Amino acid sequence: MYTIPNTLTITDLRRQSAQIMKQLPQEKLYLLIQNSKAKGAIIDIEYLKTLQKAYEEYLDILTFDKAMKDKNNSVSWKKYKQKAKLLNENSS
């Protein structure tokens, strides 16, 4: 189970939205609670970008590990990253 110390009710969000947005870069994340249940989150955009980049790296590692288990496919990490970068650039 996860713990997010910064929780807000929807009512708090309505009443204090300017203050919450001002604190967001320092707090990084708020969990939104409605009727005693987690309903969503507010996240700082720079923190979100960091999380996305970390997740993409994680997926790259999983893909690389899978490729390394395939006996017919031997590729270095450097070559794999170069290919992945080219694929990402071409798909944009």
Gaussian input, Z-matrix of N, CA and C with variables (Angstrom, degrees):
# hf/3-21g

backbone

0 1
 N
 C     1     B1
 C     2     B2     1     A1
 N     3     B3     2     A2     1     D1
 C     4     B4     3     A3     2     D2
 C     5     B5     4     A4     3     D3
 N     6     B6     5     A5     4     D4
 C     7     B7     6     A6     5     D5
 C     8     B8     7     A7     6     D6
 N     9     B9     8     A8     7     D7
 C    10    B10     9     A9     8     D8
 C    11    B11    10    A10     9     D9
 N    12    B12    11    A11    10    D10
 C    13    B13    12    A12    11    D11
 C    14    B14    13    A13    12    D12
 N    15    B15    14    A14    13    D13
 C    16    B16    15    A15    14    D14
 C    17    B17    16    A16    15    D15
 N    18    B18    17    A17    16    D16
 C    19    B19    18    A18    17    D17
 C    20    B20    19    A19    18    D18
 N    21    B21    20    A20    19    D19
 C    22    B22    21    A21    20    D20
 C    23    B23    22    A22    21    D21
 N    24    B24    23    A23    22    D22
 C    25    B25    24    A24    23    D23
 C    26    B26    25    A25    24    D24
 N    27    B27    26    A26    25    D25
 C    28    B28    27    A27    26    D26
 C    29    B29    28    A28    27    D27
 N    30    B30    29    A29    28    D28
 C    31    B31    30    A30    29    D29
 C    32    B32    31    A31    30    D30
 N    33    B33    32    A32    31    D31
 C    34    B34    33    A33    32    D32
 C    35    B35    34    A34    33    D33
 N    36    B36    35    A35    34    D34
 C    37    B37    36    A36    35    D35
 C    38    B38    37    A37    36    D36
 N    39    B39    38    A38    37    D37
 C    40    B40    39    A39    38    D38
 C    41    B41    40    A40    39    D39
 N    42    B42    41    A41    40    D40
 C    43    B43    42    A42    41    D41
 C    44    B44    43    A43    42    D42
 N    45    B45    44    A44    43    D43
 C    46    B46    45    A45    44    D44
 C    47    B47    46    A46    45    D45
 N    48    B48    47    A47    46    D46
 C    49    B49    48    A48    47    D47
 C    50    B50    49    A49    48    D48
 N    51    B51    50    A50    49    D49
 C    52    B52    51    A51    50    D50
 C    53    B53    52    A52    51    D51
 N    54    B54    53    A53    52    D52
 C    55    B55    54    A54    53    D53
 C    56    B56    55    A55    54    D54
 N    57    B57    56    A56    55    D55
 C    58    B58    57    A57    56    D56
 C    59    B59    58    A58    57    D57
 N    60    B60    59    A59    58    D58
 C    61    B61    60    A60    59    D59
 C    62    B62    61    A61    60    D60
 N    63    B63    62    A62    61    D61
 C    64    B64    63    A63    62    D62
 C    65    B65    64    A64    63    D63
 N    66    B66    65    A65    64    D64
 C    67    B67    66    A66    65    D65
 C    68    B68    67    A67    66    D66
 N    69    B69    68    A68    67    D67
 C    70    B70    69    A69    68    D68
 C    71    B71    70    A70    69    D69
 N    72    B72    71    A71    70    D70
 C    73    B73    72    A72    71    D71
 C    74    B74    73    A73    72    D72
 N    75    B75    74    A74    73    D73
 C    76    B76    75    A75    74    D74
 C    77    B77    76    A76    75    D75
 N    78    B78    77    A77    76    D76
 C    79    B79    78    A78    77    D77
 C    80    B80    79    A79    78    D78
 N    81    B81    80    A80    79    D79
 C    82    B82    81    A81    80    D80
 C    83    B83    82    A82    81    D81
 N    84    B84    83    A83    82    D82
 C    85    B85    84    A84    83    D83
 C    86    B86    85    A85    84    D84
 N    87    B87    86    A86    85    D85
 C    88    B88    87    A87    86    D86
 C    89    B89    88    A88    87    D87
 N    90    B90    89    A89    88    D88
 C    91    B91    90    A90    89    D89
 C    92    B92    91    A91    90    D90
 N    93    B93    92    A92    91    D91
 C    94    B94    93    A93    92    D92
 C    95    B95    94    A94    93    D93
 N    96    B96    95    A95    94    D94
 C    97    B97    96    A96    95    D95
 C    98    B98    97    A97    96    D96
 N    99    B99    98    A98    97    D97
 C   100   B100    99    A99    98    D98
 C   101   B101   100   A100    99    D99
 N   102   B102   101   A101   100   D100
 C   103   B103   102   A102   101   D101
 C   104   B104   103   A103   102   D102
 N   105   B105   104   A104   103   D103
 C   106   B106   105   A105   104   D104
 C   107   B107   106   A106   105   D105
 N   108   B108   107   A107   106   D106
 C   109   B109   108   A108   107   D107
 C   110   B110   109   A109   108   D108
 N   111   B111   110   A110   109   D109
 C   112   B112   111   A111   110   D110
 C   113   B113   112   A112   111   D111
 N   114   B114   113   A113   112   D112
 C   115   B115   114   A114   113   D113
 C   116   B116   115   A115   114   D114
 N   117   B117   116   A116   115   D115
 C   118   B118   117   A117   116   D116
 C   119   B119   118   A118   117   D117
 N   120   B120   119   A119   118   D118
 C   121   B121   120   A120   119   D119
 C   122   B122   121   A121   120   D120
 N   123   B123   122   A122   121   D121
 C   124   B124   123   A123   122   D122
 C   125   B125   124   A124   123   D123
 N   126   B126   125   A125   124   D124
 C   127   B127   126   A126   125   D125
 C   128   B128   127   A127   126   D126
 N   129   B129   128   A128   127   D127
 C   130   B130   129   A129   128   D128
 C   131   B131   130   A130   129   D129
 N   132   B132   131   A131   130   D130
 C   133   B133   132   A132   131   D131
 C   134   B134   133   A133   132   D132
 N   135   B135   134   A134   133   D133
 C   136   B136   135   A135   134   D134
 C   137   B137   136   A136   135   D135
 N   138   B138   137   A137   136   D136
 C   139   B139   138   A138   137   D137
 C   140   B140   139   A139   138   D138
 N   141   B141   140   A140   139   D139
 C   142   B142   141   A141   140   D140
 C   143   B143   142   A142   141   D141
 N   144   B144   143   A143   142   D142
 C   145   B145   144   A144   143   D143
 C   146   B146   145   A145   144   D144
 N   147   B147   146   A146   145   D145
 C   148   B148   147   A147   146   D146
 C   149   B149   148   A148   147   D147
 N   150   B150   149   A149   148   D148
 C   151   B151   150   A150   149   D149
 C   152   B152   151   A151   150   D150
 N   153   B153   152   A152   151   D151
 C   154   B154   153   A153   152   D152
 C   155   B155   154   A154   153   D153
 N   156   B156   155   A155   154   D154
 C   157   B157   156   A156   155   D155
 C   158   B158   157   A157   156   D156
 N   159   B159   158   A158   157   D157
 C   160   B160   159   A159   158   D158
 C   161   B161   160   A160   159   D159
 N   162   B162   161   A161   160   D160
 C   163   B163   162   A162   161   D161
 C   164   B164   163   A163   162   D162
 N   165   B165   164   A164   163   D163
 C   166   B166   165   A165   164   D164
 C   167   B167   166   A166   165   D165
 N   168   B168   167   A167   166   D166
 C   169   B169   168   A168   167   D167
 C   170   B170   169   A169   168   D168
 N   171   B171   170   A170   169   D169
 C   172   B172   171   A171   170   D170
 C   173   B173   172   A172   171   D171
 N   174   B174   173   A173   172   D172
 C   175   B175   174   A174   173   D173
 C   176   B176   175   A175   174   D174
 N   177   B177   176   A176   175   D175
 C   178   B178   177   A177   176   D176
 C   179   B179   178   A178   177   D177
 N   180   B180   179   A179   178   D178
 C   181   B181   180   A180   179   D179
 C   182   B182   181   A181   180   D180
 N   183   B183   182   A182   181   D181
 C   184   B184   183   A183   182   D182
 C   185   B185   184   A184   183   D183
 N   186   B186   185   A185   184   D184
 C   187   B187   186   A186   185   D185
 C   188   B188   187   A187   186   D186
 N   189   B189   188   A188   187   D187
 C   190   B190   189   A189   188   D188
 C   191   B191   190   A190   189   D189
 N   192   B192   191   A191   190   D190
 C   193   B193   192   A192   191   D191
 C   194   B194   193   A193   192   D192
 N   195   B195   194   A194   193   D193
 C   196   B196   195   A195   194   D194
 C   197   B197   196   A196   195   D195
 N   198   B198   197   A197   196   D196
 C   199   B199   198   A198   197   D197
 C   200   B200   199   A199   198   D198
 N   201   B201   200   A200   199   D199
 C   202   B202   201   A201   200   D200
 C   203   B203   202   A202   201   D201
 N   204   B204   203   A203   202   D202
 C   205   B205   204   A204   203   D203
 C   206   B206   205   A205   204   D204
 N   207   B207   206   A206   205   D205
 C   208   B208   207   A207   206   D206
 C   209   B209   208   A208   207   D207
 N   210   B210   209   A209   208   D208
 C   211   B211   210   A210   209   D209
 C   212   B212   211   A211   210   D210
 N   213   B213   212   A212   211   D211
 C   214   B214   213   A213   212   D212
 C   215   B215   214   A214   213   D213
 N   216   B216   215   A215   214   D214
 C   217   B217   216   A216   215   D215
 C   218   B218   217   A217   216   D216
 N   219   B219   218   A218   217   D217
 C   220   B220   219   A219   218   D218
 C   221   B221   220   A220   219   D219
 N   222   B222   221   A221   220   D220
 C   223   B223   222   A222   221   D221
 C   224   B224   223   A223   222   D222
 N   225   B225   224   A224   223   D223
 C   226   B226   225   A225   224   D224
 C   227   B227   226   A226   225   D225
 N   228   B228   227   A227   226   D226
 C   229   B229   228   A228   227   D227
 C   230   B230   229   A229   228   D228
 N   231   B231   230   A230   229   D229
 C   232   B232   231   A231   230   D230
 C   233   B233   232   A232   231   D231
 N   234   B234   233   A233   232   D232
 C   235   B235   234   A234   233   D233
 C   236   B236   235   A235   234   D234
 N   237   B237   236   A236   235   D235
 C   238   B238   237   A237   236   D236
 C   239   B239   238   A238   237   D237
 N   240   B240   239   A239   238   D238
 C   241   B241   240   A240   239   D239
 C   242   B242   241   A241   240   D240
 N   243   B243   242   A242   241   D241
 C   244   B244   243   A243   242   D242
 C   245   B245   244   A244   243   D243
 N   246   B246   245   A245   244   D244
 C   247   B247   246   A246   245   D245
 C   248   B248   247   A247   246   D246
 N   249   B249   248   A248   247   D247
 C   250   B250   249   A249   248   D248
 C   251   B251   250   A250   249   D249
 N   252   B252   251   A251   250   D250
 C   253   B253   252   A252   251   D251
 C   254   B254   253   A253   252   D252
 N   255   B255   254   A254   253   D253
 C   256   B256   255   A255   254   D254
 C   257   B257   256   A256   255   D255
 N   258   B258   257   A257   256   D256
 C   259   B259   258   A258   257   D257
 C   260   B260   259   A259   258   D258
 N   261   B261   260   A260   259   D259
 C   262   B262   261   A261   260   D260
 C   263   B263   262   A262   261   D261
 N   264   B264   263   A263   262   D262
 C   265   B265   264   A264   263   D263
 C   266   B266   265   A265   264   D264
 N   267   B267   266   A266   265   D265
 C   268   B268   267   A267   266   D266
 C   269   B269   268   A268   267   D267
 N   270   B270   269   A269   268   D268
 C   271   B271   270   A270   269   D269
 C   272   B272   271   A271   270   D270
 N   273   B273   272   A272   271   D271
 C   274   B274   273   A273   272   D272
 C   275   B275   274   A274   273   D273

   B1=1.4464
   B2=1.5165
   B3=1.3083
   B4=1.4523
   B5=1.5287
   B6=1.3085
   B7=1.4513
   B8=1.5186
   B9=1.3005
   B10=1.4589
   B11=1.5235
   B12=1.3293
   B13=1.4572
   B14=1.5274
   B15=1.3014
   B16=1.4585
   B17=1.5224
   B18=1.3189
   B19=1.4504
   B20=1.5225
   B21=1.3150
   B22=1.4610
   B23=1.5140
   B24=1.3015
   B25=1.4557
   B26=1.5260
   B27=1.2968
   B28=1.4679
   B29=1.5256
   B30=1.3116
   B31=1.4719
   B32=1.5277
   B33=1.3524
   B34=1.4721
   B35=1.5191
   B36=1.3035
   B37=1.4578
   B38=1.5265
   B39=1.3132
   B40=1.4733
   B41=1.5261
   B42=1.3157
   B43=1.4721
   B44=1.5261
   B45=1.3248
   B46=1.4666
   B47=1.5272
   B48=1.3086
   B49=1.4672
   B50=1.5275
   B51=1.3255
   B52=1.4726
   B53=1.5213
   B54=1.3193
   B55=1.4659
   B56=1.5300
   B57=1.3139
   B58=1.4736
   B59=1.5244
   B60=1.3257
   B61=1.4714
   B62=1.5259
   B63=1.3155
   B64=1.4644
   B65=1.5369
   B66=1.3382
   B67=1.4653
   B68=1.5248
   B69=1.3069
   B70=1.4585
   B71=1.5314
   B72=1.3399
   B73=1.4765
   B74=1.5342
   B75=1.3361
   B76=1.4629
   B77=1.5326
   B78=1.3125
   B79=1.4664
   B80=1.5272
   B81=1.3138
   B82=1.4700
   B83=1.5231
   B84=1.3433
   B85=1.4530
   B86=1.5220
   B87=1.3132
   B88=1.4707
   B89=1.5203
   B90=1.3098
   B91=1.4549
   B92=1.5257
   B93=1.3425
   B94=1.4598
   B95=1.5208
   B96=1.3211
   B97=1.4569
   B98=1.5325
   B99=1.3104
   B100=1.4632
   B101=1.5242
   B102=1.3250
   B103=1.4639
   B104=1.5282
   B105=1.3184
   B106=1.4769
   B107=1.5310
   B108=1.3327
   B109=1.4608
   B110=1.5265
   B111=1.3328
   B112=1.4605
   B113=1.5324
   B114=1.3283
   B115=1.4598
   B116=1.5219
   B117=1.3093
   B118=1.4550
   B119=1.5122
   B120=1.3192
   B121=1.4618
   B122=1.5167
   B123=1.3087
   B124=1.4566
   B125=1.5176
   B126=1.3367
   B127=1.4617
   B128=1.5252
   B129=1.3069
   B130=1.4539
   B131=1.5273
   B132=1.3185
   B133=1.4692
   B134=1.5324
   B135=1.3093
   B136=1.4680
   B137=1.5287
   B138=1.3125
   B139=1.4644
   B140=1.5237
   B141=1.3217
   B142=1.4643
   B143=1.5274
   B144=1.3132
   B145=1.4698
   B146=1.5298
   B147=1.3335
   B148=1.4667
   B149=1.5251
   B150=1.3377
   B151=1.4632
   B152=1.5245
   B153=1.3349
   B154=1.4598
   B155=1.5196
   B156=1.3214
   B157=1.4631
   B158=1.5298
   B159=1.3230
   B160=1.4674
   B161=1.5273
   B162=1.3232
   B163=1.4676
   B164=1.5254
   B165=1.3228
   B166=1.4645
   B167=1.5278
   B168=1.3221
   B169=1.4646
   B170=1.5270
   B171=1.3149
   B172=1.4615
   B173=1.5282
   B174=1.3226
   B175=1.4677
   B176=1.5265
   B177=1.3345
   B178=1.4662
   B179=1.5280
   B180=1.3125
   B181=1.4627
   B182=1.5268
   B183=1.3338
   B184=1.4677
   B185=1.5279
   B186=1.3266
   B187=1.4613
   B188=1.5183
   B189=1.3183
   B190=1.4635
   B191=1.5267
   B192=1.3262
   B193=1.4703
   B194=1.5222
   B195=1.3148
   B196=1.4632
   B197=1.5314
   B198=1.3296
   B199=1.4631
   B200=1.5219
   B201=1.3206
   B202=1.4629
   B203=1.5256
   B204=1.3236
   B205=1.4631
   B206=1.5223
   B207=1.3263
   B208=1.4634
   B209=1.5219
   B210=1.3120
   B211=1.4734
   B212=1.5329
   B213=1.3343
   B214=1.4686
   B215=1.5185
   B216=1.3116
   B217=1.4553
   B218=1.5219
   B219=1.3094
   B220=1.4591
   B221=1.5235
   B222=1.2931
   B223=1.4579
   B224=1.5254
   B225=1.3088
   B226=1.4597
   B227=1.5233
   B228=1.3126
   B229=1.4691
   B230=1.5303
   B231=1.3212
   B232=1.4644
   B233=1.5238
   B234=1.3388
   B235=1.4639
   B236=1.5152
   B237=1.3196
   B238=1.4639
   B239=1.5247
   B240=1.3428
   B241=1.4615
   B242=1.5220
   B243=1.3293
   B244=1.4598
   B245=1.5285
   B246=1.3224
   B247=1.4669
   B248=1.5237
   B249=1.3173
   B250=1.4625
   B251=1.5265
   B252=1.3226
   B253=1.4665
   B254=1.5280
   B255=1.3248
   B256=1.4630
   B257=1.5104
   B258=1.3215
   B259=1.4641
   B260=1.5205
   B261=1.3334
   B262=1.4667
   B263=1.5191
   B264=1.3238
   B265=1.4637
   B266=1.5246
   B267=1.3221
   B268=1.4664
   B269=1.5227
   B270=1.3250
   B271=1.4569
   B272=1.5212
   B273=1.3344
   B274=1.4750
   B275=1.4955
   A1=109.20
   A2=116.31
   A3=120.77
   A4=110.55
   A5=115.98
   A6=121.33
   A7=108.96
   A8=115.55
   A9=121.22
   A10=106.30
   A11=117.02
   A12=119.47
   A13=113.95
   A14=118.14
   A15=121.47
   A16=110.27
   A17=115.90
   A18=119.97
   A19=109.18
   A20=114.93
   A21=121.87
   A22=109.18
   A23=115.62
   A24=118.14
   A25=107.42
   A26=116.18
   A27=120.28
   A28=109.46
   A29=116.73
   A30=121.30
   A31=110.67
   A32=116.60
   A33=120.26
   A34=110.44
   A35=115.91
   A36=120.57
   A37=110.79
   A38=116.61
   A39=120.27
   A40=111.60
   A41=116.24
   A42=121.23
   A43=113.28
   A44=116.80
   A45=120.11
   A46=112.82
   A47=117.91
   A48=119.33
   A49=113.50
   A50=118.16
   A51=120.18
   A52=110.85
   A53=116.86
   A54=121.18
   A55=110.95
   A56=116.72
   A57=121.31
   A58=110.14
   A59=116.87
   A60=120.24
   A61=111.28
   A62=116.89
   A63=120.98
   A64=110.96
   A65=116.93
   A66=121.81
   A67=113.10
   A68=117.39
   A69=121.22
   A70=114.75
   A71=120.00
   A72=118.09
   A73=113.62
   A74=117.81
   A75=120.19
   A76=111.49
   A77=116.85
   A78=121.37
   A79=112.14
   A80=117.55
   A81=125.70
   A82=114.36
   A83=118.04
   A84=119.77
   A85=111.16
   A86=115.34
   A87=121.87
   A88=107.83
   A89=115.67
   A90=121.89
   A91=107.62
   A92=116.61
   A93=121.44
   A94=110.24
   A95=115.19
   A96=122.46
   A97=109.21
   A98=115.85
   A99=121.19
   A100=107.98
   A101=116.28
   A102=121.69
   A103=111.62
   A104=115.27
   A105=123.54
   A106=113.90
   A107=117.02
   A108=120.63
   A109=110.15
   A110=115.13
   A111=119.90
   A112=108.61
   A113=116.07
   A114=120.85
   A115=113.30
   A116=117.18
   A117=119.80
   A118=110.68
   A119=114.71
   A120=119.89
   A121=109.37
   A122=114.77
   A123=122.50
   A124=105.08
   A125=116.41
   A126=120.38
   A127=110.17
   A128=115.95
   A129=122.16
   A130=109.29
   A131=117.22
   A132=121.39
   A133=112.05
   A134=118.69
   A135=120.57
   A136=110.99
   A137=116.11
   A138=120.70
   A139=109.98
   A140=116.44
   A141=120.86
   A142=110.79
   A143=117.35
   A144=120.65
   A145=110.89
   A146=116.61
   A147=121.29
   A148=110.72
   A149=116.36
   A150=120.45
   A151=111.26
   A152=116.82
   A153=120.58
   A154=110.90
   A155=116.96
   A156=120.73
   A157=110.77
   A158=116.40
   A159=120.33
   A160=110.73
   A161=116.88
   A162=120.34
   A163=110.74
   A164=117.42
   A165=120.80
   A166=110.56
   A167=116.91
   A168=120.78
   A169=110.40
   A170=115.85
   A171=121.09
   A172=110.32
   A173=117.02
   A174=120.48
   A175=111.22
   A176=116.66
   A177=120.21
   A178=110.74
   A179=116.42
   A180=120.44
   A181=110.67
   A182=116.72
   A183=119.77
   A184=111.32
   A185=116.36
   A186=120.50
   A187=110.70
   A188=116.41
   A189=121.00
   A190=110.52
   A191=116.41
   A192=120.00
   A193=110.99
   A194=116.71
   A195=120.69
   A196=110.11
   A197=116.48
   A198=120.50
   A199=111.18
   A200=116.78
   A201=120.45
   A202=111.88
   A203=117.44
   A204=120.89
   A205=111.32
   A206=116.01
   A207=121.34
   A208=107.50
   A209=117.19
   A210=122.36
   A211=112.54
   A212=117.20
   A213=120.92
   A214=112.99
   A215=116.99
   A216=119.99
   A217=109.34
   A218=117.03
   A219=119.26
   A220=107.93
   A221=115.73
   A222=121.87
   A223=107.96
   A224=116.48
   A225=119.59
   A226=109.23
   A227=115.02
   A228=120.48
   A229=110.36
   A230=117.19
   A231=121.53
   A232=110.36
   A233=117.23
   A234=120.43
   A235=110.93
   A236=117.03
   A237=120.41
   A238=110.39
   A239=117.70
   A240=121.56
   A241=111.00
   A242=117.55
   A243=120.66
   A244=110.33
   A245=117.07
   A246=120.93
   A247=110.70
   A248=116.80
   A249=120.96
   A250=110.54
   A251=116.53
   A252=120.41
   A253=110.18
   A254=117.33
   A255=121.12
   A256=111.22
   A257=117.66
   A258=120.74
   A259=111.46
   A260=116.43
   A261=120.73
   A262=111.09
   A263=117.52
   A264=121.11
   A265=110.65
   A266=116.93
   A267=120.77
   A268=112.19
   A269=118.02
   A270=120.36
   A271=112.13
   A272=117.78
   A273=120.72
   A274=112.46
   D1=148.30
   D2=-178.02
   D3=-105.19
   D4=156.53
   D5=178.14
   D6=-126.68
   D7=124.06
   D8=175.47
   D9=-117.68
   D10=112.51
   D11=-173.89
   D12=-67.92
   D13=-28.24
   D14=-176.60
   D15=-92.81
   D16=100.34
   D17=178.59
   D18=-118.05
   D19=146.81
   D20=179.56
   D21=-135.10
   D22=145.99
   D23=169.49
   D24=-87.30
   D25=162.52
   D26=177.10
   D27=-60.42
   D28=-37.07
   D29=177.90
   D30=-62.37
   D31=-44.02
   D32=176.61
   D33=-58.77
   D34=-43.03
   D35=-179.30
   D36=-61.33
   D37=-44.44
   D38=178.60
   D39=-61.62
   D40=-42.82
   D41=-175.18
   D42=-77.77
   D43=-31.47
   D44=-170.71
   D45=-123.16
   D46=27.10
   D47=-172.89
   D48=-58.14
   D49=-41.24
   D50=-179.78
   D51=-63.16
   D52=-44.68
   D53=179.65
   D54=-65.80
   D55=-40.99
   D56=179.50
   D57=-62.87
   D58=-45.32
   D59=179.48
   D60=-64.10
   D61=-34.34
   D62=178.42
   D63=-66.80
   D64=-36.58
   D65=-178.51
   D66=-84.13
   D67=-14.25
   D68=-173.41
   D69=-55.32
   D70=-42.77
   D71=178.71
   D72=-59.64
   D73=-31.14
   D74=178.79
   D75=-83.90
   D76=-38.83
   D77=-175.59
   D78=-81.66
   D79=-27.77
   D80=178.40
   D81=75.26
   D82=-40.63
   D83=-170.57
   D84=-155.12
   D85=137.05
   D86=172.13
   D87=-126.82
   D88=136.85
   D89=174.72
   D90=-94.77
   D91=128.35
   D92=-179.98
   D93=-92.77
   D94=128.94
   D95=-177.85
   D96=-113.65
   D97=132.39
   D98=173.68
   D99=-136.92
   D100=128.32
   D101=-177.60
   D102=53.08
   D103=43.61
   D104=177.32
   D105=65.01
   D106=17.91
   D107=178.60
   D108=-128.13
   D109=143.71
   D110=175.57
   D111=-67.02
   D112=126.62
   D113=-177.46
   D114=-117.99
   D115=-19.47
   D116=-178.31
   D117=-178.64
   D118=-169.73
   D119=-179.38
   D120=-148.76
   D121=152.33
   D122=170.07
   D123=-114.51
   D124=128.26
   D125=-174.63
   D126=-132.51
   D127=138.71
   D128=176.05
   D129=-61.75
   D130=135.83
   D131=-174.27
   D132=-62.67
   D133=-38.68
   D134=179.19
   D135=-67.98
   D136=-36.69
   D137=176.08
   D138=-65.57
   D139=-41.13
   D140=177.48
   D141=-61.19
   D142=-44.23
   D143=178.57
   D144=-60.73
   D145=-40.40
   D146=178.04
   D147=-63.04
   D148=-44.30
   D149=178.57
   D150=-63.43
   D151=-41.36
   D152=179.72
   D153=-63.30
   D154=-43.21
   D155=179.67
   D156=-63.69
   D157=-42.81
   D158=178.52
   D159=-63.16
   D160=-39.61
   D161=179.64
   D162=-67.04
   D163=-40.50
   D164=177.74
   D165=-62.40
   D166=-40.75
   D167=177.18
   D168=-63.40
   D169=-41.67
   D170=178.14
   D171=-60.04
   D172=-45.51
   D173=178.63
   D174=-63.56
   D175=-38.92
   D176=176.31
   D177=-59.52
   D178=-43.59
   D179=-179.42
   D180=-64.40
   D181=-42.81
   D182=177.50
   D183=-60.56
   D184=-43.47
   D185=179.63
   D186=-64.86
   D187=-42.34
   D188=178.51
   D189=-63.02
   D190=-45.89
   D191=179.18
   D192=-59.55
   D193=-41.51
   D194=178.44
   D195=-63.34
   D196=-42.55
   D197=179.29
   D198=-64.27
   D199=-36.69
   D200=-178.93
   D201=-69.60
   D202=-26.68
   D203=178.36
   D204=-74.35
   D205=-22.57
   D206=177.82
   D207=-77.00
   D208=113.94
   D209=-175.78
   D210=-61.95
   D211=-27.97
   D212=-178.06
   D213=-83.80
   D214=-4.95
   D215=-174.78
   D216=-123.97
   D217=94.88
   D218=176.15
   D219=-107.89
   D220=118.57
   D221=-177.65
   D222=-140.91
   D223=141.82
   D224=178.60
   D225=-80.55
   D226=156.50
   D227=178.94
   D228=-59.50
   D229=-40.76
   D230=-179.14
   D231=-61.98
   D232=-46.76
   D233=178.76
   D234=-64.89
   D235=-38.94
   D236=179.53
   D237=-62.37
   D238=-46.33
   D239=-179.98
   D240=-62.69
   D241=-37.80
   D242=178.19
   D243=-64.65
   D244=-44.81
   D245=178.40
   D246=-63.47
   D247=-43.52
   D248=-179.72
   D249=-62.71
   D250=-39.80
   D251=179.40
   D252=-65.07
   D253=-43.85
   D254=177.90
   D255=-62.07
   D256=-42.34
   D257=178.21
   D258=-62.18
   D259=-41.76
   D260=179.41
   D261=-65.67
   D262=-39.86
   D263=179.79
   D264=-67.11
   D265=-39.02
   D266=-178.80
   D267=-72.47
   D268=-27.22
   D269=-179.34
   D270=-83.01
   D271=-12.83
   D272=-179.29
   D273=-78.10

